[in-house]
Amino acid sequence: MRTLYVRNVPDEVVERLEQLAAREGSSVNAVVLKELASAARRTRNAEIFDSLPSLGISAEDTLRAIDEGRARR
């Protein structure tokens, strides 16, 4: 496992990380690792989305169907 040092972190960011850690009963390090892992996973979202097959349904058709379903309630 590698070590990553981060410099010049704004005080406000550190304070919020400390608050999150306290709320979760964990360390700032654990919170930062969790957030970094989450951000790293999101970098593949566009690649995954682009690999999905097209269903031939437009966003407009989807929204229209949702609106029609809601109107029937």
N, CA, C and O of each residue as an XYZ file, in Angstrom:
292
protein
N       0.849     -1.169      0.000
C       0.000      0.000      0.000
C       0.897      1.236      0.000
O       1.954      1.244      0.631
N       0.474      2.265     -0.702
C       1.280      3.467     -0.817
C       0.820      4.533      0.170
O      -0.285      4.475      0.708
N       1.690      5.498      0.389
C       1.389      6.618      1.274
C       1.221      7.862      0.424
O       2.002      8.113     -0.494
N       0.202      8.632      0.737
C      -0.087      9.864      0.012
C      -0.102     11.013      1.008
O      -0.829     10.975      2.001
N       0.694     12.022      0.743
C       0.710     13.214      1.583
C      -0.018     14.325      0.850
O       0.183     14.520     -0.348
N      -0.857     15.047      1.562
C      -1.601     16.153      0.961
C      -1.246     17.420      1.722
O      -1.382     17.488      2.944
N      -0.794     18.411      0.987
C      -0.399     19.679      1.608
C      -1.400     20.765      1.247
O      -2.177     20.639      0.300
N      -1.357     21.829      2.027
C      -2.160     23.032      1.765
C      -3.661     22.748      1.740
O      -4.395     23.290      0.914
N      -4.096     21.903      2.645
C      -5.521     21.608      2.765
C      -6.166     22.763      3.526
O      -5.732     23.082      4.633
N      -7.186     23.391      2.959
C      -7.835     24.507      3.642
C      -8.374     24.094      5.012
O      -8.858     22.977      5.193
N      -8.282     25.008      5.961
C      -8.756     24.734      7.322
C     -10.203     24.248      7.326
O     -10.551     23.331      8.070
N     -11.035     24.856      6.503
C     -12.451     24.485      6.463
C     -12.621     23.018      6.052
O     -13.482     22.321      6.590
N     -11.822     22.559      5.122
C     -11.897     21.162      4.677
C     -11.477     20.232      5.808
O     -12.133     19.220      6.055
N     -10.399     20.564      6.489
C      -9.925     19.740      7.605
C     -10.982     19.693      8.708
O     -11.240     18.634      9.280
N     -11.585     20.833      9.003
C     -12.606     20.881     10.055
C     -13.802     20.008      9.696
O     -14.346     19.314     10.555
N     -14.211     20.039      8.439
C     -15.348     19.208      8.025
C     -14.998     17.728      8.073
O     -15.825     16.900      8.454
N     -13.776     17.401      7.688
C     -13.336     16.007      7.782
C     -13.305     15.549      9.238
O     -13.685     14.420      9.545
N     -12.855     16.419     10.125
C     -12.843     16.096     11.556
C     -14.263     15.887     12.072
O     -14.508     14.982     12.870
N     -15.192     16.716     11.620
C     -16.588     16.563     12.029
C     -17.163     15.236     11.537
O     -17.845     14.534     12.283
N     -16.882     14.898     10.275
C     -17.345     13.616      9.735
C     -16.776     12.449     10.523
O     -17.490     11.502     10.850
N     -15.496     12.521     10.823
C     -14.841     11.449     11.576
C     -15.468     11.300     12.956
O     -15.736     10.185     13.404
N     -15.701     12.414     13.625
C     -16.309     12.364     14.954
C     -17.710     11.768     14.881
O     -18.090     10.955     15.723
N     -18.472     12.174     13.877
C     -19.835     11.674     13.714
C     -19.841     10.170     13.445
O     -20.723      9.453     13.916
N     -18.851      9.697     12.684
C     -18.778      8.273     12.345
C     -18.023      7.456     13.384
O     -17.976      6.229     13.300
N     -17.434      8.136     14.363
C     -16.648      7.430     15.368
C     -15.392      6.816     14.778
O     -14.959      5.740     15.190
N     -14.813      7.510     13.808
C     -13.602      6.998     13.168
C     -12.551      8.100     13.106
O     -12.752      9.200     13.620
N     -11.444      7.790     12.479
C     -10.363      8.768     12.371
C     -10.519      9.598     11.100
O     -11.224      9.207     10.170
N      -9.853     10.741     11.077
C      -9.830     11.570      9.872
C      -9.214     10.768      8.732
O      -9.687     10.833      7.598
N      -8.170     10.019      9.028
C      -7.525      9.196      8.010
C      -8.521      8.229      7.372
O      -8.534      8.076      6.150
N      -9.354      7.575      8.182
C     -10.341      6.628      7.658
C     -11.365      7.335      6.776
O     -11.758      6.812      5.733
N     -11.792      8.515      7.192
C     -12.760      9.281      6.402
C     -12.145      9.695      5.071
O     -12.784      9.573      4.025
N     -10.918     10.182      5.105
C     -10.240     10.605      3.876
C     -10.063      9.420      2.933
O     -10.293      9.552      1.731
N      -9.659      8.267      3.458
C      -9.508      7.075      2.616
C     -10.827      6.684      1.964
O     -10.864      6.334      0.784
N     -11.907      6.743      2.735
C     -13.224      6.397      2.197
C     -13.618      7.359      1.078
O     -14.109      6.931      0.033
N     -13.403      8.656      1.296
C     -13.760      9.660      0.289
C     -12.895      9.540     -0.961
O     -13.399      9.674     -2.076
N     -11.606      9.291     -0.788
C     -10.716      9.117     -1.938
C     -11.095      7.875     -2.741
O     -11.087      7.906     -3.972
N     -11.424      6.795     -2.057
C     -11.832      5.569     -2.746
C     -13.116      5.799     -3.533
O     -13.255      5.318     -4.658
N     -14.047      6.531     -2.944
C     -15.303      6.842     -3.624
C     -15.050      7.689     -4.866
O     -15.621      7.430     -5.926
N     -14.201      8.693     -4.738
C     -13.867      9.546     -5.884
C     -13.166      8.746     -6.972
O     -13.425      8.951     -8.158
N     -12.293      7.849     -6.586
C     -11.563      7.037     -7.564
C     -12.510      6.113     -8.326
O     -12.330      5.893     -9.524
N     -13.517      5.569     -7.639
C     -14.493      4.703     -8.317
C     -15.301      5.488     -9.342
O     -15.627      4.962    -10.407
N     -15.626      6.734     -9.035
C     -16.435      7.548     -9.947
C     -15.703      7.876    -11.239
O     -16.347      8.208    -12.234
N     -14.385      7.794    -11.256
C     -13.652      8.124    -12.478
C     -13.980      7.155    -13.602
O     -13.770      7.481    -14.771
N     -14.487      5.982    -13.281
C     -14.841      4.989    -14.297
C     -16.291      5.090    -14.744
O     -16.701      4.364    -15.649
N     -17.083      5.975    -14.131
C     -18.504      6.036    -14.461
C     -18.757      6.285    -15.943
O     -19.599      5.613    -16.538
N     -18.051      7.234    -16.553
C     -18.266      7.539    -17.970
C     -17.916      6.334    -18.831
O     -18.628      6.019    -19.785
N     -16.827      5.665    -18.499
C     -16.405      4.474    -19.245
C     -17.458      3.371    -19.148
O     -17.785      2.728    -20.146
N     -17.980      3.158    -17.958
C     -19.008      2.134    -17.753
C     -20.281      2.513    -18.502
O     -20.889      1.675    -19.168
N     -20.681      3.772    -18.393
C     -21.887      4.251    -19.070
C     -21.764      4.070    -20.579
O     -22.699      3.606    -21.232
N     -20.614      4.435    -21.128
C     -20.395      4.317    -22.571
C     -20.406      2.871    -23.045
O     -20.694      2.609    -24.213
N     -20.098      1.926    -22.158
C     -20.062      0.517    -22.551
C     -21.443     -0.137    -22.527
O     -21.601     -1.257    -23.013
N     -22.444      0.545    -21.967
C     -23.784     -0.026    -21.898
C     -24.446     -0.006    -23.272
O     -24.227      0.922    -24.051
N     -25.249     -1.017    -23.573
C     -25.919     -1.029    -24.877
C     -27.016      0.033    -24.933
O     -27.643      0.350    -23.921
N     -27.233      0.567    -26.108
C     -28.305      1.537    -26.299
C     -29.630      0.794    -26.353
O     -29.747     -0.229    -27.028
N     -30.621      1.301    -25.647
C     -31.941      0.677    -25.647
C     -32.869      1.327    -26.664
O     -34.003      0.888    -26.854
N     -32.381      2.373    -27.315
C     -33.196      3.048    -28.315
C     -34.311      3.877    -27.714
O     -35.284      4.199    -28.396
N     -34.182      4.221    -26.461
C     -35.187      5.038    -25.781
C     -34.531      6.363    -25.425
O     -33.471      6.394    -24.800
N     -35.167      7.454    -25.825
C     -34.579      8.764    -25.546
C     -34.893      9.195    -24.120
O     -35.800      8.664    -23.479
N     -34.141     10.151    -23.645
C     -34.395     10.711    -22.313
C     -35.776     11.347    -22.272
O     -36.478     11.265    -21.264
N     -36.160     11.980    -23.374
C     -37.483     12.616    -23.438
C     -38.598     11.581    -23.296
O     -39.576     11.812    -22.585
N     -38.449     10.429    -23.979
C     -39.447      9.357    -23.862
C     -39.529      8.835    -22.434
O     -40.617      8.568    -21.923
N     -38.390      8.695    -21.803
C     -38.348      8.214    -20.426
C     -39.054      9.191    -19.497
O     -39.870      8.789    -18.668
N     -38.738     10.477    -19.638
C     -39.368     11.491    -18.786
C     -40.867     11.564    -19.040
O     -41.646     11.724    -18.101
N     -41.276     11.449    -20.290
C     -42.698     11.476    -20.621
C     -43.414     10.297    -19.960
O     -44.498     10.471    -19.404
N     -42.830      9.116    -20.011
C     -43.437      7.935    -19.392
C     -43.539      8.098    -17.877
O     -44.533      7.696    -17.272
N     -42.526      8.681    -17.274
C     -42.564      8.928    -15.826
C     -43.686      9.897    -15.495
O     -44.464      9.662    -14.570
N     -43.772     10.994    -16.254
C     -44.826     11.988    -16.017
C     -46.215     11.377    -16.186
O     -47.115     11.655    -15.393
N     -46.396     10.546    -17.216
C     -47.691      9.903    -17.438
C     -48.034      8.967    -16.286
O     -49.182      8.921    -15.843
N     -47.055      8.229    -15.804
C     -47.284      7.340    -14.674
C     -47.668      8.096    -13.418
O     -48.536      7.662    -12.661
N     -47.026      9.216    -13.204
C     -47.348     10.030    -12.025
C     -48.733     10.643    -12.148
O     -49.447     10.770    -11.153
N     -49.116     11.022    -13.355
C     -50.425     11.649    -13.566
C     -51.560     10.663    -13.301
O     -52.661     11.075    -12.935
N     -51.306      9.374    -13.481
C     -52.340      8.355    -13.263
C     -52.562      8.039    -11.793
O     -53.530      7.360    -11.453
N     -51.706      8.506    -10.930
C     -51.849      8.187     -9.496
C     -53.024      8.880     -8.894
O     -53.290      8.723     -7.702
